[in-house]
Amino acid sequence: MLRKLPINFAKWTVKKVPVQQKRFNSQQKEISPHIMFYKNYARPLGKVTLFALATYYGLEIVWWKLDASEQEAIKNSELRNLENAK
């Protein structure tokens, strides 16, 4: 036997809001060159910076791993030499 849940789904509906259209016959403000610079170049400069940082830190992590394995190999060879010297 199913019970009805005491939930009012009507309050969860999305109300349609009228869209304001731009009027082309009205005067539009001129955008300053300072703002236009950031509108034109902010995204490309951000992407280049992001890729450069990702590349740098990726290569840094690879270098740490290779250096750690090299140091471990050097220590292991020194231990073998000391064990063979006895």
PDB file of N, CA, C and O in Angstrom:
ATOM      1  N   MET A   1       0.841  -1.171   0.000  1.00  0.00           N
ATOM      2  CA  MET A   1       0.000   0.000   0.000  1.00  0.00           C
ATOM      3  C   MET A   1       0.897   1.248   0.000  1.00  0.00           C
ATOM      4  O   MET A   1       1.772   1.380   0.856  1.00  0.00           O
ATOM      5  N   LEU A   2       0.688   2.136  -0.929  1.00  0.00           N
ATOM      6  CA  LEU A   2       1.498   3.335  -1.058  1.00  0.00           C
ATOM      7  C   LEU A   2       0.834   4.506  -0.340  1.00  0.00           C
ATOM      8  O   LEU A   2      -0.381   4.694  -0.390  1.00  0.00           O
ATOM      9  N   ARG A   3       1.679   5.282   0.325  1.00  0.00           N
ATOM     10  CA  ARG A   3       1.184   6.501   0.973  1.00  0.00           C
ATOM     11  C   ARG A   3       1.607   7.700   0.151  1.00  0.00           C
ATOM     12  O   ARG A   3       2.621   7.661  -0.546  1.00  0.00           O
ATOM     13  N   LYS A   4       0.843   8.744   0.232  1.00  0.00           N
ATOM     14  CA  LYS A   4       1.224   9.981  -0.417  1.00  0.00           C
ATOM     15  C   LYS A   4       2.150  10.753   0.509  1.00  0.00           C
ATOM     16  O   LYS A   4       1.884  10.882   1.704  1.00  0.00           O
ATOM     17  N   LEU A   5       3.229  11.259  -0.048  1.00  0.00           N
ATOM     18  CA  LEU A   5       4.158  12.042   0.749  1.00  0.00           C
ATOM     19  C   LEU A   5       3.641  13.470   0.890  1.00  0.00           C
ATOM     20  O   LEU A   5       3.076  14.022  -0.054  1.00  0.00           O
ATOM     21  N   PRO A   6       3.831  14.063   2.054  1.00  0.00           N
ATOM     22  CA  PRO A   6       3.347  15.443   2.244  1.00  0.00           C
ATOM     23  C   PRO A   6       4.320  16.475   1.657  1.00  0.00           C
ATOM     24  O   PRO A   6       4.815  17.346   2.373  1.00  0.00           O
ATOM     25  N   ILE A   7       4.585  16.369   0.361  1.00  0.00           N
ATOM     26  CA  ILE A   7       5.501  17.286  -0.301  1.00  0.00           C
ATOM     27  C   ILE A   7       4.730  18.058  -1.364  1.00  0.00           C
ATOM     28  O   ILE A   7       3.976  17.484  -2.151  1.00  0.00           O
ATOM     29  N   ASN A   8       4.934  19.353  -1.367  1.00  0.00           N
ATOM     30  CA  ASN A   8       4.282  20.203  -2.353  1.00  0.00           C
ATOM     31  C   ASN A   8       5.281  20.492  -3.470  1.00  0.00           C
ATOM     32  O   ASN A   8       6.177  21.321  -3.307  1.00  0.00           O
ATOM     33  N   PHE A   9       5.127  19.813  -4.599  1.00  0.00           N
ATOM     34  CA  PHE A   9       6.049  19.988  -5.715  1.00  0.00           C
ATOM     35  C   PHE A   9       5.774  21.266  -6.494  1.00  0.00           C
ATOM     36  O   PHE A   9       6.611  21.675  -7.299  1.00  0.00           O
ATOM     37  N   ALA A  10       4.655  21.897  -6.285  1.00  0.00           N
ATOM     38  CA  ALA A  10       4.307  23.109  -7.030  1.00  0.00           C
ATOM     39  C   ALA A  10       5.254  24.262  -6.693  1.00  0.00           C
ATOM     40  O   ALA A  10       5.508  25.119  -7.539  1.00  0.00           O
ATOM     41  N   LYS A  11       5.769  24.290  -5.486  1.00  0.00           N
ATOM     42  CA  LYS A  11       6.657  25.391  -5.119  1.00  0.00           C
ATOM     43  C   LYS A  11       8.061  25.212  -5.699  1.00  0.00           C
ATOM     44  O   LYS A  11       8.874  26.133  -5.630  1.00  0.00           O
ATOM     45  N   TRP A  12       8.355  24.043  -6.268  1.00  0.00           N
ATOM     46  CA  TRP A  12       9.673  23.794  -6.828  1.00  0.00           C
ATOM     47  C   TRP A  12       9.757  24.082  -8.318  1.00  0.00           C
ATOM     48  O   TRP A  12      10.812  23.893  -8.923  1.00  0.00           O
ATOM     49  N   THR A  13       8.682  24.527  -8.908  1.00  0.00           N
ATOM     50  CA  THR A  13       8.699  24.792 -10.345  1.00  0.00           C
ATOM     51  C   THR A  13       9.470  26.069 -10.637  1.00  0.00           C
ATOM     52  O   THR A  13       9.571  26.963  -9.797  1.00  0.00           O
ATOM     53  N   VAL A  14      10.007  26.133 -11.836  1.00  0.00           N
ATOM     54  CA  VAL A  14      10.795  27.285 -12.251  1.00  0.00           C
ATOM     55  C   VAL A  14       9.868  28.314 -12.877  1.00  0.00           C
ATOM     56  O   VAL A  14       9.094  28.003 -13.782  1.00  0.00           O
ATOM     57  N   LYS A  15       9.957  29.528 -12.389  1.00  0.00           N
ATOM     58  CA  LYS A  15       9.134  30.591 -12.947  1.00  0.00           C
ATOM     59  C   LYS A  15       9.858  31.206 -14.130  1.00  0.00           C
ATOM     60  O   LYS A  15      11.068  31.431 -14.087  1.00  0.00           O
ATOM     61  N   LYS A  16       9.112  31.472 -15.176  1.00  0.00           N
ATOM     62  CA  LYS A  16       9.703  32.083 -16.355  1.00  0.00           C
ATOM     63  C   LYS A  16       9.797  33.590 -16.142  1.00  0.00           C
ATOM     64  O   LYS A  16       8.827  34.256 -15.781  1.00  0.00           O
ATOM     65  N   VAL A  17      10.995  34.097 -16.380  1.00  0.00           N
ATOM     66  CA  VAL A  17      11.250  35.523 -16.234  1.00  0.00           C
ATOM     67  C   VAL A  17      11.391  36.108 -17.630  1.00  0.00           C
ATOM     68  O   VAL A  17      12.119  35.554 -18.454  1.00  0.00           O
ATOM     69  N   PRO A  18      10.715  37.209 -17.913  1.00  0.00           N
ATOM     70  CA  PRO A  18      10.849  37.774 -19.253  1.00  0.00           C
ATOM     71  C   PRO A  18      12.274  38.248 -19.516  1.00  0.00           C
ATOM     72  O   PRO A  18      12.921  38.828 -18.644  1.00  0.00           O
ATOM     73  N   VAL A  19      12.749  37.992 -20.728  1.00  0.00           N
ATOM     74  CA  VAL A  19      14.111  38.352 -21.109  1.00  0.00           C
ATOM     75  C   VAL A  19      14.110  39.796 -21.591  1.00  0.00           C
ATOM     76  O   VAL A  19      13.270  40.194 -22.397  1.00  0.00           O
ATOM     77  N   GLN A  20      15.061  40.572 -21.088  1.00  0.00           N
ATOM     78  CA  GLN A  20      15.179  41.951 -21.534  1.00  0.00           C
ATOM     79  C   GLN A  20      16.030  41.983 -22.795  1.00  0.00           C
ATOM     80  O   GLN A  20      17.148  41.467 -22.822  1.00  0.00           O
ATOM     81  N   GLN A  21      15.492  42.586 -23.818  1.00  0.00           N
ATOM     82  CA  GLN A  21      16.218  42.663 -25.072  1.00  0.00           C
ATOM     83  C   GLN A  21      16.972  43.980 -25.147  1.00  0.00           C
ATOM     84  O   GLN A  21      16.531  45.000 -24.616  1.00  0.00           O
ATOM     85  N   LYS A  22      18.111  43.938 -25.813  1.00  0.00           N
ATOM     86  CA  LYS A  22      18.887  45.156 -26.004  1.00  0.00           C
ATOM     87  C   LYS A  22      18.218  46.011 -27.069  1.00  0.00           C
ATOM     88  O   LYS A  22      17.728  45.504 -28.079  1.00  0.00           O
ATOM     89  N   ARG A  23      18.207  47.257 -26.836  1.00  0.00           N
ATOM     90  CA  ARG A  23      17.660  48.173 -27.823  1.00  0.00           C
ATOM     91  C   ARG A  23      18.813  48.749 -28.627  1.00  0.00           C
ATOM     92  O   ARG A  23      19.705  49.395 -28.076  1.00  0.00           O
ATOM     93  N   PHE A  24      18.790  48.516 -29.909  1.00  0.00           N
ATOM     94  CA  PHE A  24      19.898  48.950 -30.750  1.00  0.00           C
ATOM     95  C   PHE A  24      19.807  50.417 -31.134  1.00  0.00           C
ATOM     96  O   PHE A  24      20.795  51.003 -31.577  1.00  0.00           O
ATOM     97  N   ASN A  25      18.648  51.010 -30.972  1.00  0.00           N
ATOM     98  CA  ASN A  25      18.529  52.398 -31.355  1.00  0.00           C
ATOM     99  C   ASN A  25      18.960  53.341 -30.227  1.00  0.00           C
ATOM    100  O   ASN A  25      19.108  54.542 -30.453  1.00  0.00           O
ATOM    101  N   SER A  26      19.160  52.819 -29.037  1.00  0.00           N
ATOM    102  CA  SER A  26      19.610  53.666 -27.939  1.00  0.00           C
ATOM    103  C   SER A  26      21.131  53.792 -27.989  1.00  0.00           C
ATOM    104  O   SER A  26      21.813  52.977 -28.612  1.00  0.00           O
ATOM    105  N   GLN A  27      21.637  54.797 -27.341  1.00  0.00           N
ATOM    106  CA  GLN A  27      23.078  55.009 -27.337  1.00  0.00           C
ATOM    107  C   GLN A  27      23.736  54.003 -26.407  1.00  0.00           C
ATOM    108  O   GLN A  27      23.285  53.778 -25.284  1.00  0.00           O
ATOM    109  N   GLN A  28      24.807  53.408 -26.899  1.00  0.00           N
ATOM    110  CA  GLN A  28      25.551  52.450 -26.093  1.00  0.00           C
ATOM    111  C   GLN A  28      26.822  53.108 -25.599  1.00  0.00           C
ATOM    112  O   GLN A  28      27.445  53.903 -26.302  1.00  0.00           O
ATOM    113  N   LYS A  29      27.196  52.765 -24.379  1.00  0.00           N
ATOM    114  CA  LYS A  29      28.422  53.329 -23.820  1.00  0.00           C
ATOM    115  C   LYS A  29      29.628  52.752 -24.542  1.00  0.00           C
ATOM    116  O   LYS A  29      29.639  51.575 -24.906  1.00  0.00           O
ATOM    117  N   GLU A  30      30.633  53.573 -24.747  1.00  0.00           N
ATOM    118  CA  GLU A  30      31.868  53.080 -25.330  1.00  0.00           C
ATOM    119  C   GLU A  30      32.670  52.362 -24.251  1.00  0.00           C
ATOM    120  O   GLU A  30      32.759  52.822 -23.113  1.00  0.00           O
ATOM    121  N   ILE A  31      33.241  51.247 -24.622  1.00  0.00           N
ATOM    122  CA  ILE A  31      34.030  50.472 -23.668  1.00  0.00           C
ATOM    123  C   ILE A  31      35.455  51.009 -23.705  1.00  0.00           C
ATOM    124  O   ILE A  31      36.018  51.250 -24.773  1.00  0.00           O
ATOM    125  N   SER A  32      36.022  51.191 -22.527  1.00  0.00           N
ATOM    126  CA  SER A  32      37.365  51.759 -22.457  1.00  0.00           C
ATOM    127  C   SER A  32      38.394  50.779 -23.026  1.00  0.00           C
ATOM    128  O   SER A  32      38.182  49.567 -22.999  1.00  0.00           O
ATOM    129  N   PRO A  33      39.502  51.306 -23.538  1.00  0.00           N
ATOM    130  CA  PRO A  33      40.546  50.419 -24.091  1.00  0.00           C
ATOM    131  C   PRO A  33      41.136  49.494 -23.029  1.00  0.00           C
ATOM    132  O   PRO A  33      41.560  48.380 -23.338  1.00  0.00           O
ATOM    133  N   HIS A  34      41.163  49.951 -21.793  1.00  0.00           N
ATOM    134  CA  HIS A  34      41.684  49.124 -20.707  1.00  0.00           C
ATOM    135  C   HIS A  34      40.834  47.869 -20.534  1.00  0.00           C
ATOM    136  O   HIS A  34      41.367  46.771 -20.368  1.00  0.00           O
ATOM    137  N   ILE A  35      39.533  48.029 -20.572  1.00  0.00           N
ATOM    138  CA  ILE A  35      38.633  46.880 -20.430  1.00  0.00           C
ATOM    139  C   ILE A  35      38.726  45.980 -21.660  1.00  0.00           C
ATOM    140  O   ILE A  35      38.696  44.755 -21.543  1.00  0.00           O
ATOM    141  N   MET A  36      38.839  46.592 -22.837  1.00  0.00           N
ATOM    142  CA  MET A  36      38.934  45.797 -24.062  1.00  0.00           C
ATOM    143  C   MET A  36      40.206  44.959 -24.099  1.00  0.00           C
ATOM    144  O   MET A  36      40.208  43.851 -24.634  1.00  0.00           O
ATOM    145  N   PHE A  37      41.287  45.485 -23.532  1.00  0.00           N
ATOM    146  CA  PHE A  37      42.522  44.698 -23.476  1.00  0.00           C
ATOM    147  C   PHE A  37      42.289  43.412 -22.702  1.00  0.00           C
ATOM    148  O   PHE A  37      42.676  42.334 -23.152  1.00  0.00           O
ATOM    149  N   TYR A  38      41.652  43.523 -21.527  1.00  0.00           N
ATOM    150  CA  TYR A  38      41.416  42.326 -20.722  1.00  0.00           C
ATOM    151  C   TYR A  38      40.377  41.418 -21.349  1.00  0.00           C
ATOM    152  O   TYR A  38      40.481  40.198 -21.224  1.00  0.00           O
ATOM    153  N   LYS A  39      39.374  41.976 -22.024  1.00  0.00           N
ATOM    154  CA  LYS A  39      38.390  41.127 -22.694  1.00  0.00           C
ATOM    155  C   LYS A  39      39.035  40.338 -23.830  1.00  0.00           C
ATOM    156  O   LYS A  39      38.667  39.191 -24.080  1.00  0.00           O
ATOM    157  N   ASN A  40      39.998  40.955 -24.516  1.00  0.00           N
ATOM    158  CA  ASN A  40      40.619  40.293 -25.666  1.00  0.00           C
ATOM    159  C   ASN A  40      41.734  39.330 -25.270  1.00  0.00           C
ATOM    160  O   ASN A  40      41.877  38.276 -25.890  1.00  0.00           O
ATOM    161  N   TYR A  41      42.519  39.663 -24.264  1.00  0.00           N
ATOM    162  CA  TYR A  41      43.747  38.920 -23.996  1.00  0.00           C
ATOM    163  C   TYR A  41      43.777  38.166 -22.661  1.00  0.00           C
ATOM    164  O   TYR A  41      44.720  37.410 -22.427  1.00  0.00           O
ATOM    165  N   ALA A  42      42.816  38.334 -21.805  1.00  0.00           N
ATOM    166  CA  ALA A  42      42.869  37.679 -20.493  1.00  0.00           C
ATOM    167  C   ALA A  42      42.780  36.157 -20.617  1.00  0.00           C
ATOM    168  O   ALA A  42      43.560  35.443 -19.987  1.00  0.00           O
ATOM    169  N   ARG A  43      41.859  35.663 -21.406  1.00  0.00           N
ATOM    170  CA  ARG A  43      41.702  34.210 -21.536  1.00  0.00           C
ATOM    171  C   ARG A  43      42.914  33.557 -22.202  1.00  0.00           C
ATOM    172  O   ARG A  43      43.397  32.548 -21.688  1.00  0.00           O
ATOM    173  N   PRO A  44      43.431  34.080 -23.323  1.00  0.00           N
ATOM    174  CA  PRO A  44      44.623  33.439 -23.904  1.00  0.00           C
ATOM    175  C   PRO A  44      45.839  33.500 -22.992  1.00  0.00           C
ATOM    176  O   PRO A  44      46.582  32.524 -22.886  1.00  0.00           O
ATOM    177  N   LEU A  45      46.050  34.640 -22.328  1.00  0.00           N
ATOM    178  CA  LEU A  45      47.189  34.726 -21.416  1.00  0.00           C
ATOM    179  C   LEU A  45      47.011  33.788 -20.229  1.00  0.00           C
ATOM    180  O   LEU A  45      47.980  33.199 -19.751  1.00  0.00           O
ATOM    181  N   GLY A  46      45.801  33.649 -19.760  1.00  0.00           N
ATOM    182  CA  GLY A  46      45.532  32.721 -18.668  1.00  0.00           C
ATOM    183  C   GLY A  46      45.808  31.285 -19.070  1.00  0.00           C
ATOM    184  O   GLY A  46      46.382  30.518 -18.297  1.00  0.00           O
ATOM    185  N   LYS A  47      45.398  30.918 -20.288  1.00  0.00           N
ATOM    186  CA  LYS A  47      45.648  29.550 -20.764  1.00  0.00           C
ATOM    187  C   LYS A  47      47.134  29.275 -20.908  1.00  0.00           C
ATOM    188  O   LYS A  47      47.618  28.217 -20.504  1.00  0.00           O
ATOM    189  N   VAL A  48      47.861  30.231 -21.486  1.00  0.00           N
ATOM    190  CA  VAL A  48      49.304  30.052 -21.655  1.00  0.00           C
ATOM    191  C   VAL A  48      49.974  29.916 -20.295  1.00  0.00           C
ATOM    192  O   VAL A  48      50.846  29.066 -20.114  1.00  0.00           O
ATOM    193  N   THR A  49      49.576  30.743 -19.343  1.00  0.00           N
ATOM    194  CA  THR A  49      50.156  30.673 -18.003  1.00  0.00           C
ATOM    195  C   THR A  49      49.835  29.335 -17.344  1.00  0.00           C
ATOM    196  O   THR A  49      50.704  28.721 -16.725  1.00  0.00           O
ATOM    197  N   LEU A  50      48.598  28.888 -17.476  1.00  0.00           N
ATOM    198  CA  LEU A  50      48.199  27.612 -16.894  1.00  0.00           C
ATOM    199  C   LEU A  50      48.996  26.451 -17.495  1.00  0.00           C
ATOM    200  O   LEU A  50      49.474  25.585 -16.762  1.00  0.00           O
ATOM    201  N   PHE A  51      49.141  26.427 -18.822  1.00  0.00           N
ATOM    202  CA  PHE A  51      49.897  25.345 -19.460  1.00  0.00           C
ATOM    203  C   PHE A  51      51.374  25.406 -19.095  1.00  0.00           C
ATOM    204  O   PHE A  51      52.018  24.372 -18.920  1.00  0.00           O
ATOM    205  N   ALA A  52      51.912  26.622 -18.981  1.00  0.00           N
ATOM    206  CA  ALA A  52      53.325  26.752 -18.604  1.00  0.00           C
ATOM    207  C   ALA A  52      53.548  26.240 -17.182  1.00  0.00           C
ATOM    208  O   ALA A  52      54.516  25.524 -16.927  1.00  0.00           O
ATOM    209  N   LEU A  53      52.665  26.600 -16.265  1.00  0.00           N
ATOM    210  CA  LEU A  53      52.811  26.120 -14.880  1.00  0.00           C
ATOM    211  C   LEU A  53      52.628  24.608 -14.795  1.00  0.00           C
ATOM    212  O   LEU A  53      53.357  23.934 -14.067  1.00  0.00           O
ATOM    213  N   ALA A  54      51.664  24.078 -15.531  1.00  0.00           N
ATOM    214  CA  ALA A  54      51.448  22.628 -15.510  1.00  0.00           C
ATOM    215  C   ALA A  54      52.665  21.893 -16.070  1.00  0.00           C
ATOM    216  O   ALA A  54      53.065  20.860 -15.533  1.00  0.00           O
ATOM    217  N   THR A  55      53.251  22.416 -17.137  1.00  0.00           N
ATOM    218  CA  THR A  55      54.446  21.799 -17.717  1.00  0.00           C
ATOM    219  C   THR A  55      55.614  21.869 -16.750  1.00  0.00           C
ATOM    220  O   THR A  55      56.326  20.883 -16.557  1.00  0.00           O
ATOM    221  N   TYR A  56      55.812  23.027 -16.143  1.00  0.00           N
ATOM    222  CA  TYR A  56      56.927  23.196 -15.212  1.00  0.00           C
ATOM    223  C   TYR A  56      56.810  22.227 -14.035  1.00  0.00           C
ATOM    224  O   TYR A  56      57.759  21.509 -13.721  1.00  0.00           O
ATOM    225  N   TYR A  57      55.646  22.209 -13.387  1.00  0.00           N
ATOM    226  CA  TYR A  57      55.503  21.341 -12.213  1.00  0.00           C
ATOM    227  C   TYR A  57      55.490  19.870 -12.597  1.00  0.00           C
ATOM    228  O   TYR A  57      55.949  19.033 -11.820  1.00  0.00           O
ATOM    229  N   GLY A  58      54.980  19.533 -13.771  1.00  0.00           N
ATOM    230  CA  GLY A  58      55.041  18.143 -14.229  1.00  0.00           C
ATOM    231  C   GLY A  58      56.468  17.681 -14.427  1.00  0.00           C
ATOM    232  O   GLY A  58      56.843  16.592 -13.993  1.00  0.00           O
ATOM    233  N   LEU A  59      57.269  18.516 -15.087  1.00  0.00           N
ATOM    234  CA  LEU A  59      58.677  18.169 -15.281  1.00  0.00           C
ATOM    235  C   LEU A  59      59.445  18.163 -13.964  1.00  0.00           C
ATOM    236  O   LEU A  59      60.373  17.372 -13.789  1.00  0.00           O
ATOM    237  N   GLU A  60      59.066  19.039 -13.042  1.00  0.00           N
ATOM    238  CA  GLU A  60      59.714  19.064 -11.725  1.00  0.00           C
ATOM    239  C   GLU A  60      59.460  17.752 -10.973  1.00  0.00           C
ATOM    240  O   GLU A  60      60.370  17.205 -10.351  1.00  0.00           O
ATOM    241  N   ILE A  61      58.234  17.256 -11.032  1.00  0.00           N
ATOM    242  CA  ILE A  61      57.905  15.990 -10.365  1.00  0.00           C
ATOM    243  C   ILE A  61      58.663  14.834 -11.017  1.00  0.00           C
ATOM    244  O   ILE A  61      59.173  13.959 -10.317  1.00  0.00           O
ATOM    245  N   VAL A  62      58.743  14.822 -12.343  1.00  0.00           N
ATOM    246  CA  VAL A  62      59.505  13.774 -13.037  1.00  0.00           C
ATOM    247  C   VAL A  62      60.970  13.835 -12.629  1.00  0.00           C
ATOM    248  O   VAL A  62      61.593  12.798 -12.401  1.00  0.00           O
ATOM    249  N   TRP A  63      61.530  15.045 -12.533  1.00  0.00           N
ATOM    250  CA  TRP A  63      62.926  15.188 -12.128  1.00  0.00           C
ATOM    251  C   TRP A  63      63.133  14.668 -10.708  1.00  0.00           C
ATOM    252  O   TRP A  63      64.122  13.986 -10.437  1.00  0.00           O
ATOM    253  N   TRP A  64      62.204  14.987  -9.796  1.00  0.00           N
ATOM    254  CA  TRP A  64      62.326  14.480  -8.412  1.00  0.00           C
ATOM    255  C   TRP A  64      62.335  12.957  -8.392  1.00  0.00           C
ATOM    256  O   TRP A  64      63.146  12.347  -7.694  1.00  0.00           O
ATOM    257  N   LYS A  65      61.431  12.340  -9.159  1.00  0.00           N
ATOM    258  CA  LYS A  65      61.364  10.877  -9.190  1.00  0.00           C
ATOM    259  C   LYS A  65      62.661  10.281  -9.740  1.00  0.00           C
ATOM    260  O   LYS A  65      63.195   9.327  -9.175  1.00  0.00           O
ATOM    261  N   LEU A  66      63.170  10.842 -10.842  1.00  0.00           N
ATOM    262  CA  LEU A  66      64.414  10.324 -11.424  1.00  0.00           C
ATOM    263  C   LEU A  66      65.597  10.528 -10.490  1.00  0.00           C
ATOM    264  O   LEU A  66      66.449   9.648 -10.368  1.00  0.00           O
ATOM    265  N   ASP A  67      65.659  11.672  -9.835  1.00  0.00           N
ATOM    266  CA  ASP A  67      66.751  11.954  -8.909  1.00  0.00           C
ATOM    267  C   ASP A  67      66.693  11.018  -7.701  1.00  0.00           C
ATOM    268  O   ASP A  67      67.725  10.533  -7.236  1.00  0.00           O
ATOM    269  N   ALA A  68      65.485  10.768  -7.197  1.00  0.00           N
ATOM    270  CA  ALA A  68      65.347   9.866  -6.058  1.00  0.00           C
ATOM    271  C   ALA A  68      65.775   8.452  -6.427  1.00  0.00           C
ATOM    272  O   ALA A  68      66.446   7.785  -5.639  1.00  0.00           O
ATOM    273  N   SER A  69      65.398   7.988  -7.611  1.00  0.00           N
ATOM    274  CA  SER A  69      65.796   6.631  -8.017  1.00  0.00           C
ATOM    275  C   SER A  69      67.303   6.558  -8.257  1.00  0.00           C
ATOM    276  O   SER A  69      67.922   5.531  -7.980  1.00  0.00           O
ATOM    277  N   GLU A  70      67.896   7.632  -8.768  1.00  0.00           N
ATOM    278  CA  GLU A  70      69.340   7.655  -8.974  1.00  0.00           C
ATOM    279  C   GLU A  70      70.078   7.640  -7.630  1.00  0.00           C
ATOM    280  O   GLU A  70      71.064   6.920  -7.474  1.00  0.00           O
ATOM    281  N   GLN A  71      69.610   8.421  -6.674  1.00  0.00           N
ATOM    282  CA  GLN A  71      70.238   8.437  -5.347  1.00  0.00           C
ATOM    283  C   GLN A  71      70.108   7.077  -4.661  1.00  0.00           C
ATOM    284  O   GLN A  71      71.028   6.626  -3.978  1.00  0.00           O
ATOM    285  N   GLU A  72      68.962   6.436  -4.849  1.00  0.00           N
ATOM    286  CA  GLU A  72      68.762   5.109  -4.262  1.00  0.00           C
ATOM    287  C   GLU A  72      69.712   4.088  -4.887  1.00  0.00           C
ATOM    288  O   GLU A  72      70.253   3.229  -4.190  1.00  0.00           O
ATOM    289  N   ALA A  73      69.911   4.185  -6.201  1.00  0.00           N
ATOM    290  CA  ALA A  73      70.831   3.268  -6.879  1.00  0.00           C
ATOM    291  C   ALA A  73      72.264   3.498  -6.403  1.00  0.00           C
ATOM    292  O   ALA A  73      73.010   2.535  -6.226  1.00  0.00           O
ATOM    293  N   ILE A  74      72.660   4.745  -6.195  1.00  0.00           N
ATOM    294  CA  ILE A  74      74.010   5.057  -5.696  1.00  0.00           C
ATOM    295  C   ILE A  74      74.201   4.487  -4.296  1.00  0.00           C
ATOM    296  O   ILE A  74      75.240   3.891  -4.011  1.00  0.00           O
ATOM    297  N   LYS A  75      73.219   4.661  -3.420  1.00  0.00           N
ATOM    298  CA  LYS A  75      73.327   4.144  -2.050  1.00  0.00           C
ATOM    299  C   LYS A  75      73.384   2.619  -2.043  1.00  0.00           C
ATOM    300  O   LYS A  75      74.146   2.021  -1.282  1.00  0.00           O
ATOM    301  N   ASN A  76      72.569   1.993  -2.901  1.00  0.00           N
ATOM    302  CA  ASN A  76      72.593   0.525  -2.971  1.00  0.00           C
ATOM    303  C   ASN A  76      73.945   0.012  -3.466  1.00  0.00           C
ATOM    304  O   ASN A  76      74.446  -0.994  -2.963  1.00  0.00           O
ATOM    305  N   SER A  77      74.535   0.693  -4.441  1.00  0.00           N
ATOM    306  CA  SER A  77      75.851   0.251  -4.936  1.00  0.00           C
ATOM    307  C   SER A  77      76.920   0.461  -3.859  1.00  0.00           C
ATOM    308  O   SER A  77      77.826  -0.364  -3.736  1.00  0.00           O
ATOM    309  N   GLU A  78      76.840   1.532  -3.084  1.00  0.00           N
ATOM    310  CA  GLU A  78      77.792   1.741  -1.990  1.00  0.00           C
ATOM    311  C   GLU A  78      77.645   0.666  -0.926  1.00  0.00           C
ATOM    312  O   GLU A  78      78.640   0.182  -0.388  1.00  0.00           O
ATOM    313  N   LEU A  79      76.398   0.288  -0.619  1.00  0.00           N
ATOM    314  CA  LEU A  79      76.175  -0.783   0.362  1.00  0.00           C
ATOM    315  C   LEU A  79      76.752  -2.110  -0.140  1.00  0.00           C
ATOM    316  O   LEU A  79      77.362  -2.846   0.636  1.00  0.00           O
ATOM    317  N   ARG A  80      76.572  -2.421  -1.413  1.00  0.00           N
ATOM    318  CA  ARG A  80      77.124  -3.659  -1.973  1.00  0.00           C
ATOM    319  C   ARG A  80      78.648  -3.644  -1.914  1.00  0.00           C
ATOM    320  O   ARG A  80      79.274  -4.658  -1.605  1.00  0.00           O
ATOM    321  N   ASN A  81      79.236  -2.496  -2.209  1.00  0.00           N
ATOM    322  CA  ASN A  81      80.700  -2.382  -2.150  1.00  0.00           C
ATOM    323  C   ASN A  81      81.208  -2.586  -0.727  1.00  0.00           C
ATOM    324  O   ASN A  81      82.233  -3.233  -0.514  1.00  0.00           O
ATOM    325  N   LEU A  82      80.482  -2.027   0.249  1.00  0.00           N
ATOM    326  CA  LEU A  82      80.902  -2.192   1.645  1.00  0.00           C
ATOM    327  C   LEU A  82      80.726  -3.643   2.103  1.00  0.00           C
ATOM    328  O   LEU A  82      81.545  -4.152   2.868  1.00  0.00           O
ATOM    329  N   GLU A  83      79.670  -4.307   1.643  1.00  0.00           N
ATOM    330  CA  GLU A  83      79.461  -5.697   2.022  1.00  0.00           C
ATOM    331  C   GLU A  83      80.516  -6.598   1.387  1.00  0.00           C
ATOM    332  O   GLU A  83      80.955  -7.561   2.017  1.00  0.00           O
ATOM    333  N   ASN A  84      80.924  -6.314   0.180  1.00  0.00           N
ATOM    334  CA  ASN A  84      81.946  -7.125  -0.506  1.00  0.00           C
ATOM    335  C   ASN A  84      83.337  -6.858   0.051  1.00  0.00           C
ATOM    336  O   ASN A  84      84.227  -7.699  -0.077  1.00  0.00           O
ATOM    337  N   ALA A  85      83.535  -5.694   0.668  1.00  0.00           N
ATOM    338  CA  ALA A  85      84.861  -5.361   1.201  1.00  0.00           C
ATOM    339  C   ALA A  85      85.172  -6.161   2.456  1.00  0.00           C
ATOM    340  O   ALA A  85      86.346  -6.277   2.809  1.00  0.00           O
ATOM    341  N   LYS A  86      84.205  -6.707   3.133  1.00  0.00           N
ATOM    342  CA  LYS A  86      84.454  -7.458   4.376  1.00  0.00           C
ATOM    343  C   LYS A  86      85.121  -8.737   4.142  1.00  0.00           C
ATOM    344  O   LYS A  86      85.394  -9.473   5.090  1.00  0.00           O
TER     345      LYS A  86
END
